[in-house]
């Protein structure tokens, strides 16, 4: 079967174009139904005439008509098809449209399109998965089938199957594949908000209150006026009371560098997508997306380091909406447990002392605990967000798995206790307010150190 | 992409599923079409019996052909089944009966259902426009069949000479051919946008 499949997109997840085109939909082949109608009709008519039996002629007439009609209305020429997908980047749980446009030759009256569901891709509703439709007035047939990604990652939509048939199902084309597209399903950011500021911001712009005075907006103190102070900073009530010119001072506004460290060394739990129970990596990437959005919108600089994934490693520091997009794209490309090399403390090399390191991990892999302890010992402000899903430990269906997890959790609790003893806060991810308490605590600790100095 | 099929094979745990009858994804239309395919041979034999056919109980086994036709609709099995049913009619039914009309309708329905099932996915959903078009076509074929039955009866009663019948049939065939060429045949592959009607075979 000579079918020209001219795909301008590659099957590489990293690549891809917007459209896929099938230049030649055909050739048309005679179906067994057409041959059946011809043979039965001809045989019945001949027998009826020869034996002078009208009933045989009556039995044969429908088949004669069907065979003749199908042959006269046979298709002439070949068709073409073009498929495209609406949105190449979408959040998990969102849907996009796989649209195919067919240009069929005269005589082709029935087109069959089918888009099958894939891994973490649902197609639906079920009634729309397969469409049998006719071209309107000989024009092109356009059909949209909605596909929905149910889990973050690189997801493949398609390929769709296309076929066409002529009148009375007498001729048909081979079933052709068309339009497999890779789309990026970014993690759906969990809800997160933090009222507490980053503990020690060191940048030049941002919304965090710095410990040093400057031209910020938050009040610091009132002191005698000094040369260089702005006149609009004069505090007139105090000036009138004291008889000397007093001026307000402000804390500087600064931005922090938030380093998000994602533990992709393991992915624990059943992968049920966004509509089911979350795995440890689901919780991790969704929490990471939420933190990235929150801090980037707050004007802070964020960077990302991924441990355990061969395809991605880090996102350099940046801020703003572009950085959010960069982080989300990187999270979507994570392939868990593909990098088996031991996690080295150099994974956090190059960070300034003012960086806030947020490690998102289920704390199951022993290397992560060592990395966190080493980071804290080197003076980095480090917070660990525990993303071990609760349903893993309390599985009522498997008593042995529950017992194994119970034993593992005893070891894990010991490691967490040692981390806390070393001054590393470990908090469970609960969404909004998860970090408020620890951030305030870290800020107080910073102030205490400054006071001691 | 030769060899591609709409329906992926599902390997079941029981023989019933391996036979291909376990299709939880069947849509309503495919279910109806397969039911028609399965029941058509039995209905045809029943009509043959009502038409005065002297069918032995062994012919009841032929009713099971519907299962084979529904299982392998895209092969020559339906052709063999239809041939067997035709032979049964010739052998059993002594002469003309008006019940030949419903028998031919049953045969037409079985053929169309089998052809539809042969190339459609299990969960196919046909547009209403297309379904109406097919219904109109079936009605036309049924009407022509009725006309042929009436003409056949008239001719058989009148018993005209063979030359007269042959001449009349030839004229009807030529007239039908001209009509079809003018109304149904579409333009050739080189015809432009205004080269002729672009809808072929539509009623």
Interface residues (C-beta under 8 A of the other chain):
Chain A: X1 X3 X5 X31 X32 X33 X35 X36 X37 X39 X40 X43 X44 X47 X51 X52 X53 X54 X55 X56 X57 X58 X59 X61 X62 X63 X65 X66 X68 X69 X72 X73 X75 X76 X77 X105 X106 X107 X109 X110 X112 X114 X116 X126 X127 X128 X129 X130 X131 X132 X133 X134 X137 X138 X161 X163 X165 X166 X167 X168 X169 X172 X174 X175 X176 X177
Chain B: X1 X2 X4 X5 X6 X8 X27 X51 X74 X75 X76 X78 X79 X82 X83 X86 X89 X90 X93 X95 X96 X97 X100 X101 X103 X104 X105 X107 X108 X111 X112 X114 X115 X116 X118 X119 X120 X121 X123 X124 X125 X126 X127 X129 X130 X133 X137 X141 X142 X144 X145 X148 X149 X152 X153 X155 X156 X180 X181 X184 X185 X186 X187 X188 X189 X191 X198 X199 X200 X201 X202
